Amino acid sequence: MNFHIITIFPEMFDSYLKESIIGRAIKDKKISIKFYNPRDFIKAPKNNYKPVDDRPYGGGPGMVMRAEPILSAVEAVFKKLKAKKLVKLKAILFSPSGKKFDTAYAKKSTQKYTDIILISGRYEGIDARVQKILRAEEISIGDYVLTGGELPAMILIDSISRQISGVLGKYESLEEERVSSSEVYTRPEILKYKSKNYKVPKVLLSGNHKKIEEWKQK
Ligand code: SAH
């Protein structure tokens, strides 16, 4: 899976994508991540600085991200993909009022696409014509408003990547492929905390796999 991220803050991704499972997935070439900064696509004569944002029509506080630099950045993705065969491309635009992202969506994405463009907004959002022109799907990661689409992009990358076979250490680690539990324990068997003993549930020490599975189901 190839992720193409449109963002004016690519550095925000650095530490997250470098570490742990996602870092390894990139090294192992299970996924690839490329950045396209709309600032690099601003067409303006030299010394005639044009910002990436502008005031909203109809008034109101905050600024709106201009359409042209984002569309040019997306065109750079198209150009790059043109030479490749068998590209199944999806464009996603982040918005708090979009369709809610979930595991089913992540799973479906790994089956349907080879390349995903993730457009991260900032400020008051992106000029609505970008969505109309690209017919991008508007996706929300939850019912709250963030300051930008960079965290949502990282969340999608993380959640979609762990659905790709070979990304997690063992395929069984995928939650849907086994009975999982949010209640998990590790050593010590008896945890002493402020003169009280906290024990691991007996069933987990029993070695009886059937009973353990039943306990997890509950
Ligand atoms: N005024 C806008 C909010 C803009 S928030 C509105 O009411 O829709 C700025 C940017 O952060 C958005 O363009 C989007 O890319 C991102 N964002 C904020 N909250 C988000 C959420 N819950 N899910 C996905 N993206 C979000």
Boltz pocket constraint, residues with backbone or C-beta under 6 A from the ligand:
constraints:
  - pocket:
      binder: B
      contacts: [[A, 93], [A, 94], [A, 95], [A, 96], [A, 97], [A, 119], [A, 120], [A, 121], [A, 122], [A, 123], [A, 124], [A, 125], [A, 126], [A, 139], [A, 140], [A, 141], [A, 142], [A, 143], [A, 144], [A, 145], [A, 146], [A, 147], [A, 148], [A, 149], [A, 150], [A, 152]]
      max_distance: 6.0
